[in-house]
Amino acid sequence: MPPAVRPARTTNRTARAARALTAALATVTALASALLTLTAPPARATAPTAAGATADSHCARRALLRVPGAEHQQADCLAELTTAGTTASGHTDPADWAGLTPKYLAVPTGVPGIQIDGYFPDTPTPTPTPTPTPAPTSNTNHGWNHDAQFVIRLPDHWNGGLVVAGSPGVREQYANDRAIADWVLARGYAFAATDKGNTGIAFHRDGRAPGDAVAEWNTRLTQLTRAARAVVAQRYHRPPSRTLATGMSNGGYLVRWQLENHPELYDGGVDWEGTLWRADGPNLLTFLPPALAAYPVYAAGGPEARQAHAAMTAAGFPAGSEFLWPFHHGSYWDLTQRIYREEIDPDFDGPTEAGTPFCRPGIPGAPACDADYAYAERPAGVRRAVAKIALTGRIGKPLITLHGTLDVLLPISKDSDVYADMVRRAGRGALLRYYRIEGGTHVDSLVDAFPDRLRPLTPCHRAAFTALEDWIGRGVRPPLGHTVPRDPAADPATLLTSCPLGG
């Protein structure tokens, strides 16, 4: 389909929406559904108000706060901004952050302040029909049924800083609350997060042309950062002394992109296993199809299993990670490949939306199968779609990247190893510290299932964050990049609270 006809992407495909969603839901586990944000909206409870509020209390300026550019906002005075309070008050969505952190991760308390929820205008996609249809929406939080939602939290006891984040995967704006927001709020930071403008497994319906939905993610984080900096100045009578970007997975990709394209907005960032997009590869669409084709052969055993295993490791899935392959095959690889391929290359499967779940490769006459997808053989327009969201390595502010060596959704050799080399080749190596975390994987909840083989990345993210604070605040350069070993003698409790980056 030529680019000029791309608006049909939001009209002709709408009729297939229910079938695609039903098929996708039938192929993933309940955990994967939670991870991809197929959630009900959180209940909106009455906001607690601090007793004895005075002119200097956290409630005093609430009515004066305005989020620049917001179409709608609601500011509440809360006795607790962390999930210790927001879960009960309805100011977060536990399903949004389900499965992202270890089960026994501590929850800090004692952070009163103001929370602002709202959304920016979500420009409808033009259509060629006489009566334009509304742009597709997927974020149902608060009953708003409106994308481009955000949350801004302003603690009473402010340390002068602001942390901004985009959601991982295709989740909504509360996805970082347990892994990131709780901890930085307890340290005194203001915190802001965005749903990136489109959410859920049908995010690819947004936009007029391939790549537009992901490109909007970058625009939305830039928009939120500017707005949040203004709100911080309104609340505390001065702008933030430092603005830090951080995020995991797709949120880590956003950190990289922001520091490459808008370094003037930030003082630095921490990238937690960010997604790599490169027009010439590697990217998701180059290493997931080989896994989809080879894993079933490997799992079946028999004479072809050894060759299939070699194909898996050649695609980037390291030897020693085999125990993680069954879960990722059933819950991640297939769905991720199909929905991102639909965003970048919708013409591959013609009128079918987001492919055929768990299709068998190499069957003549069968519908196009994503296990057969060959990125290098696709038309030049596919690489142009990736180019509009591609990374360059030309960061303009300090960046700390961390990546688990046992990540089998975004294999380290095809992702952060490559990105670190891109940064060095771009002449920006002095601005990067890259830590390969031995035994880390993409989702920290898997540590609960394999405590003897994995280590959580959450404490490593916190160690990297404090290292960034010292780097930009006191001029103390972090240790040079290296592989951070997993101490085989460390018990799970130690690994949950400690991740020395070394010296």
C-alpha positions in Angstrom: 0.0 0.0 0.0 1.6 3.3 -1.0 2.1 6.0 1.6 -0.5 8.3 0.2 -3.2 5.8 1.1 -1.9 5.2 4.7 -4.9 6.9 6.4 -6.9 3.7 5.6 -4.8 2.2 8.4 -7.3 3.6 10.9 -10.5 2.9 9.0 -10.2 -0.3 7.0 -8.5 -2.1 9.8 -10.9 -1.0 12.5 -13.4 -3.7 11.3 -10.7 -6.3 12.2 -10.1 -4.9 15.6 -12.2 -7.4 17.6 -10.8 -10.4 15.8 -7.2 -9.3 16.3 -7.6 -8.6 20.0 -9.4 -11.9 20.6 -6.7 -13.8 18.9 -3.9 -12.1 20.7 -5.6 -12.6 24.1 -6.0 -16.3 23.4 -2.3 -16.7 22.9 -0.7 -15.1 25.9 -0.7 -16.0 29.6 -2.5 -14.0 32.2 0.9 -12.5 33.3 1.7 -11.4 29.8 -1.7 -9.7 29.5 -1.0 -7.8 32.7 2.5 -6.8 31.3 1.0 -5.5 28.2 -1.6 -3.4 30.0 -4.9 -5.1 29.1 -6.3 -3.6 32.3 -9.4 -2.2 33.8 -9.3 1.5 34.8 -8.4 2.1 38.5 -11.1 3.3 40.8 -11.0 7.0 41.6 -11.4 7.4 45.3 -11.8 10.6 47.3 -8.4 12.1 47.7 -7.2 12.3 51.3 -6.3 15.8 52.5 -3.6 16.5 55.1 -5.1 17.7 58.4 -4.4 21.2 59.5 -3.4 22.5 56.1 -1.9 26.0 56.3 -0.7 28.5 53.8 2.6 26.7 53.6 1.2 23.2 53.4 1.3 20.9 50.4 -2.3 21.7 49.6 -2.0 25.5 49.6 -1.0 26.0 45.9 -2.9 23.1 44.4 -5.6 25.3 42.9 -3.0 27.5 41.2 -1.2 24.8 39.3 -1.7 24.6 35.6 -0.1 22.0 33.2 0.8 23.9 30.0 -0.9 22.4 27.0 -3.1 20.0 29.0 -6.6 19.6 27.7 -7.7 18.3 31.1 -6.2 18.0 34.5 -7.2 17.0 38.1 -5.0 18.0 41.0 -5.4 16.1 44.3 -3.7 16.6 47.7 -2.5 13.2 48.9 -1.2 12.0 52.3 1.0 9.5 50.4 2.3 9.8 46.8 4.0 6.3 46.8 2.1 3.1 45.9 1.8 2.5 49.7 -1.0 5.1 49.5 -2.0 5.6 45.8 -3.0 2.0 45.4 -5.8 2.4 48.0 -6.7 6.0 46.9 -7.1 5.1 43.2 -4.2 7.3 42.1 -2.3 4.4 40.4 -3.2 1.3 38.6 -1.5 -1.9 40.1 -2.3 -3.8 36.9 -0.2 -1.3 35.0 3.0 -2.2 36.9 2.2 -5.9 37.6 5.1 -8.2 36.9 7.8 -5.5 36.6 9.4 -5.8 40.0 10.4 -8.5 42.4 7.7 -9.7 44.8 9.4 -8.5 47.9 10.6 -5.1 46.8 10.1 -2.7 49.7 7.6 0.1 49.3 8.7 3.4 50.8 6.2 5.6 52.8 6.0 9.1 54.1 5.8 11.2 50.9 2.8 13.6 51.1 2.2 16.0 48.2 0.1 16.9 45.2 -0.7 14.5 42.3 -1.9 15.9 39.0 -3.5 13.5 36.5 -4.6 14.6 33.1 -4.2 14.4 29.4 -2.9 16.4 26.5 -4.9 16.8 23.3 -4.8 13.7 21.2 -5.0 15.0 17.6 -7.5 12.8 15.5 -6.0 11.0 12.6 -7.4 12.5 9.3 -9.3 10.0 7.2 -10.5 10.0 3.6 -14.1 9.2 4.6 -16.8 11.9 4.3 -17.4 11.7 8.1 -14.1 11.5 9.9 -14.0 8.9 12.7 -12.3 9.7 16.0 -8.7 8.7 16.5 -8.5 5.3 18.2 -8.1 5.5 22.0 -6.8 2.8 24.3 -6.2 4.4 27.7 -9.3 4.1 29.8 -7.8 5.3 33.1 -10.2 7.4 35.2 -13.0 6.7 32.6 -11.5 9.3 30.3 -11.0 7.0 27.3 -8.3 9.4 26.1 -4.7 8.8 25.1 -1.8 11.1 25.9 -2.5 10.8 29.7 0.1 11.8 32.2 0.7 11.9 35.9 2.8 14.5 37.8 3.7 14.1 41.5 5.0 17.0 43.6 6.2 16.0 47.1 6.1 18.4 50.0 9.7 17.8 50.8 11.4 18.6 47.5 15.1 18.0 46.8 15.1 20.4 43.8 15.0 17.7 41.1 12.6 16.3 38.5 12.5 12.8 37.1 10.6 12.1 33.9 9.8 8.7 32.4 7.9 7.1 29.6 6.1 3.8 30.1 7.7 0.5 29.2 6.2 -1.9 26.7 2.8 -0.6 25.6 1.6 0.2 29.2 0.0 3.3 30.6 1.3 6.1 32.7 1.5 4.3 36.0 3.7 1.5 34.8 6.9 3.0 36.5 5.2 3.6 39.9 6.8 0.6 41.7 10.1 0.3 40.0 11.0 4.0 39.7 8.5 6.5 41.1 8.3 5.2 44.6 12.0 5.3 45.1 12.7 8.7 43.5 9.7 10.3 45.3 11.1 9.0 48.6 14.4 10.8 47.8 12.5 14.1 47.3 12.2 14.3 43.5 9.2 15.5 41.6 8.1 12.8 39.2 6.2 12.8 35.9 5.3 10.0 33.5 3.4 9.6 30.2 1.5 6.8 28.5 3.4 7.8 25.4 0.3 8.8 23.4 -0.9 5.3 22.6 -1.1 2.0 24.5 -2.1 -1.6 24.4 -1.5 -4.4 21.8 -3.3 -2.4 19.1 -1.1 0.7 19.6 -0.1 0.4 15.9 -3.5 1.7 14.8 -2.5 5.2 15.8 -0.8 7.4 13.2 -1.1 7.9 9.5 2.0 6.0 8.3 4.2 3.2 9.5 6.4 4.3 12.4 4.1 7.2 13.5 2.8 5.6 16.6 6.3 5.0 18.0 7.4 8.5 16.8 4.6 9.9 18.9 6.2 8.3 22.0 9.2 10.6 21.7 7.1 13.7 21.1 5.0 13.0 24.2 7.9 12.6 26.5 9.4 15.9 25.2 6.0 17.5 25.7 5.6 16.2 29.3 9.2 17.2 30.2 8.5 20.8 29.2 5.2 20.9 31.0 6.4 19.2 34.1 9.3 21.7 34.4 6.8 24.5 34.3 4.6 23.0 36.9 7.5 22.4 39.2 8.4 26.1 39.0 4.8 27.0 39.8 4.7 24.7 42.8 8.1 25.5 44.3 8.7 29.0 43.0 11.8 28.0 41.0 12.6 25.6 38.2 14.2 22.3 38.9 17.9 22.4 39.5 18.3 19.1 37.6 16.0 17.1 35.3 16.7 13.5 34.8 15.2 11.1 32.3 14.9 7.4 33.0 12.9 4.3 32.0 13.0 0.7 31.2 12.6 -1.2 27.9 10.7 1.2 25.6 11.1 3.8 28.3 14.9 3.3 28.1 14.7 3.9 24.3 13.0 7.2 25.1 15.8 8.2 27.3 18.3 7.5 24.6 16.3 9.4 22.0 15.7 12.4 24.3 19.4 12.8 25.1 20.2 12.6 21.4 17.5 15.0 20.2 16.7 17.3 23.2 19.7 17.3 25.5 18.9 20.9 26.4 15.9 19.7 28.5 17.9 17.2 30.7 21.0 17.0 32.9 21.4 13.3 32.3 19.6 9.9 32.1 19.5 6.3 33.1 18.6 3.8 30.4 17.3 0.5 31.7 17.6 -2.1 28.8 16.3 0.4 26.2 14.9 -0.9 22.9 17.3 -0.4 20.0 15.9 0.8 16.6 18.3 1.0 13.7 17.2 1.2 10.0 19.9 -1.3 9.0 19.4 -3.5 12.1 19.7 -5.0 14.5 16.2 -4.3 15.8 13.3 -6.3 17.1 12.3 -7.4 13.6 15.7 -8.9 12.9 16.1 -11.2 15.9 12.6 -12.2 16.9 11.6 -14.0 13.7 14.6 -16.5 13.9 13.5 -17.2 17.5 9.9 -17.9 16.5 11.1 -20.3 13.8 13.8 -22.1 15.7 12.5 -22.4 19.2 9.7 -24.9 18.5 12.2 -27.1 16.7 14.6 -26.9 19.6 11.9 -27.6 22.2 10.7 -30.7 20.3 14.1 -32.3 20.5 15.2 -34.8 17.9 17.9 -34.6 15.3 17.2 -31.0 14.3 17.3 -29.6 17.9 21.0 -28.9 17.9 20.8 -26.9 14.7 17.8 -25.0 16.0 19.8 -24.2 19.2 22.6 -22.8 17.1 20.1 -20.6 15.2 18.8 -19.3 18.5 22.2 -18.3 19.8 23.2 -16.8 16.4 20.1 -14.6 16.6 21.4 -13.3 20.0 19.8 -15.5 22.6 22.8 -16.5 24.7 23.7 -20.0 25.8 22.8 -20.4 29.4 19.4 -18.6 29.0 17.6 -21.6 27.7 15.6 -21.9 31.0 13.9 -18.6 30.0 13.0 -19.5 26.5 9.7 -21.4 27.2 8.1 -18.4 29.0 9.3 -15.9 26.4 8.1 -18.0 23.5 4.7 -18.3 25.0 4.2 -14.8 26.3 6.5 -12.4 24.5 8.3 -13.2 21.3 5.2 -13.9 19.1 3.0 -11.1 20.3 5.9 -8.5 20.3 7.0 -9.5 16.8 3.5 -9.2 15.4 2.4 -5.9 16.9 5.7 -4.1 16.2 5.9 -5.5 12.7 2.4 -4.3 12.1 3.5 -0.8 13.2 6.6 -0.8 11.0 5.5 -3.0 8.1 1.7 -3.5 7.9 1.8 -4.6 4.3 3.6 -7.8 5.1 0.4 -9.6 5.9 -2.0 -7.7 3.6 -5.5 -7.3 5.1 -4.6 -9.4 8.2 -4.0 -7.2 11.2 -0.9 -8.1 13.3 -0.4 -11.5 11.8 -1.4 -15.0 12.8 -0.5 -16.0 16.4 2.0 -18.8 16.6 1.9 -19.6 12.9 4.1 -22.3 11.5 6.8 -21.1 9.2 7.6 -22.3 5.7 4.1 -23.5 4.7 3.5 -22.9 1.0 0.2 -21.1 0.2 -0.4 -20.2 3.9 -1.0 -16.6 5.0 2.2 -14.6 5.7 3.8 -15.9 8.9 5.9 -13.7 11.1 8.2 -16.6 11.8 9.2 -16.2 8.1 9.7 -12.5 8.3 12.9 -11.4 6.7 13.5 -7.7 7.5 16.5 -7.4 5.1 14.3 -8.5 2.2 11.4 -6.1 2.8 10.9 -2.9 0.6 12.9 0.2 1.3 9.8 1.9 2.8 10.1 -0.4 5.8 13.6 0.9 6.6 12.3 4.4 6.1 9.7 3.8 8.7 12.3 2.6 11.2 14.6 5.6 10.2 12.0 8.0 11.6 12.4 6.5 15.1 16.0 5.3 14.8 18.8 6.1 17.3 22.2 7.6 16.3 24.3 7.4 19.4 24.8 11.2 19.4 23.9 11.8 23.0 24.4 15.3 24.4 24.2 14.7 28.2 25.6 12.0 30.5 23.9 8.6 30.1 24.2 5.4 32.2 22.9 2.3 30.4 22.4 -1.0 32.2 21.4 -4.3 30.6 21.0 -7.9 31.9 23.2 -10.5 30.2 20.2 -12.9 30.3 17.7 -10.6 28.6 16.0 -12.8 26.1 13.4 -10.3 24.9 16.0 -7.7 23.9 19.2 -9.8 23.7 22.2 -7.7 25.0 24.4 -8.5 22.1 21.8 -7.1 19.6 20.8 -4.2 21.7 22.9 -2.3 24.3 26.2 -3.8 23.2 25.4 -2.3 19.8 24.2 1.0 21.2 27.2 1.5 23.3 29.4 1.1 20.2 27.2 3.6 18.4 27.8 6.2 21.1 31.6 5.6 21.0 31.6 5.8 17.2 29.7 9.1 17.4 32.5 10.5 19.5 30.3 10.7 22.6 31.9 7.9 24.6 32.9 10.2 27.5 29.2 10.8 28.2 28.3 7.1 28.5 28.8 4.5 31.2 27.5 1.1 30.2 27.1 -1.8 32.7 26.3 -5.3 31.7 24.6 -6.9 34.6 25.4 -10.6 34.9 22.3 -12.7 35.6 19.8 -9.8 34.8 16.8 -10.4 32.6 14.2 -8.2 31.0 11.4 -8.6 33.6 12.4 -8.5 37.3 9.4 -10.7 38.4 11.1 -13.7 36.8 13.7 -13.4 39.6 11.0 -14.8 41.9 10.8 -17.9 39.8 14.5 -18.4 39.4 16.2 -16.8 42.4 19.3 -19.1 42.0 19.9 -18.1 38.4 18.8 -14.4 38.1 19.3 -11.2 39.8 16.9 -8.2 39.9 17.9 -5.1 37.9 15.9 -2.7 40.2 18.7 -2.2 42.7 21.2 -1.9 39.7 19.0 0.9 38.3 19.1 2.6 41.7 22.9 2.3 41.9 23.1 3.7 38.4 20.8 6.6 39.3 22.8 7.6 42.4 26.0 7.3 40.3 24.4 9.7 37.8 23.6 12.1 40.6 27.2 12.1 41.8 28.4 12.5 38.2 26.4 15.6 37.3 26.1 17.0 40.8 29.6 16.6 42.3 31.7 15.7 39.2 32.4 12.2 40.5 32.7 10.1 37.4 31.2 6.6 37.7 33.4 3.5 37.1 34.2 2.8 33.5 31.7 0.5 31.8 32.2 -3.2 32.5 30.3 -6.4 33.3 29.0 -6.4 36.9 29.3 -9.9 38.2 26.6 -11.7 40.1 28.1 -12.9 43.4 27.1 -16.6 43.6 27.3 -16.4 47.4 24.9 -13.5 47.7 21.4 -14.5 48.9 18.2 -13.2 47.3 17.8 -10.6 50.0 21.2 -9.1 49.4 20.7 -9.1 45.6 17.4 -7.3 46.1 19.0 -4.4 47.9 22.5 -4.2 46.6 24.2 -3.8 43.2 27.7 -2.5 43.5 28.8 -1.0 40.2 32.5 -1.5 41.1 35.4 0.8 40.9 
